[in-house]
Amino acid sequence: MILVSVCGAHSGVGKTTLASILLKRLEGFSAIKVTRTKLFSSIITDKELIRKSGKDSAVLKESGAETVVWVKSSYRDMKETIPKALGIIRDYRGVIIEGNSPIEFCSPSLIIFVIDEMVNDIKKSGLKALKKADIVVLNSNTTERAMEIKEKIKRLNDSAEIFTINLQTKTGEVDMMLLSVMSRLGVKV
């Protein structure tokens, strides 16, 4: 199974939007939405809860995910919850898993990191993900800070490919990023 991890610098950076763009192009893929909790863990597959309006899980389903699993898990429990969630969707061609922490408990085929131009601080789990990322998407609608941010990214991960995309309008280097993803995964465009 192909496993694509979509990580980010912080909440609200555009991880779900990017996962949605990918799901519209990757046939036969499912999705796992990971939400970190402090105490209790659960794996949600209930279709009504998954499709609840306003939830990231609903966006993933509407974007073409065959199945969506929502994992609510403490960091401590992810060693168990991530493999269980992957087991639920093992029969699909691939899965997009959204969240930073899961990359420590599975072996993604591709790690995509999302950062925005307003970033001042990257959370600890985001920094780990950025250093492992194959592709970085700079969610930006201007070019003023883009070069400065790209230089910072290169200092942290000099092997990552960087694409500038305005995820709100889905403009910029979207097609180039998709070509790179498809090529790296060995799937037809």
N, C-alpha and C positions, 0 to 999 in steps of 0.2 A: 504494500500500500504506500502511495506517495503521501508524505506528510509535510505540509507547508505551515510554518509558524509565522503568525503576524503579531509582532511585539510593538511596544511604543514607549516613548519618553515619559508619558504621563497619561492620566485619564483625559478623554476628550480630544486626543490628538488626531484621531481619524482612523484608528485600527479597524473599526467595523465598516466604515466606508470603503477602505482599501480591500478588506475581505469580500465585501459585496461586489466590487469591480472584478476581483479574481473569480468569484463563484459564477458570475455571468459568462465567463469564458472557459472555465474548466468543467467539462461535462463529466457526470458521474461522481462528483465530489460531495461530501457531506461536511458538516462544520461542528466544531466544539467551541462553545463560548465559556471561558473560564473567569469566574469571579472569586477573588480571594476573600475569605472570611476569617474571623479571629478564632472561633470555637468549633462550630458544627460544619459538617460536610454532607453534601447530597449530590446525587446525579439525577437530573430532571430530564425525562423523555416525554412527559405528558404533552400531547400536541396542543391542547388549549393554552397551557402555560407558555409553551415555546412560541406560539403565534400571537401572544398578547400584544396588542398595539403599544407602540412606544418602547418596546424592549429590543435590545440588540439581537436577541435570538430570532425575533420576528423578521428583522431586516435580513438576516442571513438566510432564513427560509424563503422569503420573498425573492431573494436574489438568485435562487436556483439550487440551494443545498438540497440534496436528496433527503437527508435526515439532519436534524440539529439536536445536539445534546448540550445541555447547560450544566456545567460543573460548578458547584459552589463548594469551595474547599479551603481549609486552612493549609498553610504551607506544609505543615507536618504531615497532613493526610494525603498530599498530592502524590506521594510515592505509590499509593493505592488507587486513588480516584482517577488519575490520568490513564493508567493502563486499563482500568475497568471501562472507562468511557471509550477508549480506542477499541476495546473488544466489542462494544455494542455496534460500532460502525465498520467492523473489519471487512465486510463483504463489498465495500465500495471501492472504486478506483483510487480515491484519495480523500484526504481530509484537510481542511483548513482549521487550525487551532489558534484561537485568538486569546492572547494573554502572555505575559512575560515569564512567569514562573514555570509553566509546563516544559520549557526547553531543557530544564534541568532533570526532567523525569521521562524524557522520550528522545528519540533521535530523528529530528526533522531532516527531510531531504533538502529543505530550503528555509532559511530564516530571513524574513523581511521585517525591517525596523522602520517605524514611522516617527518622525520628529517634525516639529513645526518651527516657524521662524521666530516665534515669541519665546522659545525655550530659554530659560535662565538656569534651570536646574533639572537634571535627569534623575528620577528616583533610582535607588540602588539596583533594583531588579532590571530596570531599563538600561542602566549602564552595562550590566553583564550581558544583556541581550544585544546591545549595540556592538560590543566587542566581538560577538559571535556572528553578527549579521552578514549575509551574502549580498543583500540588496538593502539600501536605505532610501526611503521615500521622504523627501523634504516637502512637507505640506506647506506650500507658500504661494501667495498671490502677488508677491513682488520679487524683484531681483536685488533690491537694495542690500538685504542682509544675507542673501543666498550664498554668495561667495565666502563670506566670513564663516557662516555655519558649515559649509562644505569643508573648509580648511580645518575646522575643529573636529568634524567627523573623521577626516582623513588621519588626524593625529591619534585618534582613538582606534580606528580600524582602517588601515591603509589598503586593504584588499576589497572592501565593499564597493559595489557599483552604486552610484548615487543618481537619483532621478528627482527632478523638481516637478511636483504636481500640485495643483490647487484641488484638493479633494472635495471642496464644496461645489465647485463648478465642473469637476472632472476634466480639467484642461491642463495642458502642459505636456510633459513627456510620458503620457499614459501609454500610448502605443509602443514606445520604445521599451518601457518597463515591462509591458505584457510580453513583448517579443523575448526579452531576456528571461523572464519567468518560464515561458513555454520552452525555450531552448534549454535552460538549465534542468527542467523536469523531463525533457525528452518527449514532449507532447506536441501534436500538430497545432499550428496556429489557426 
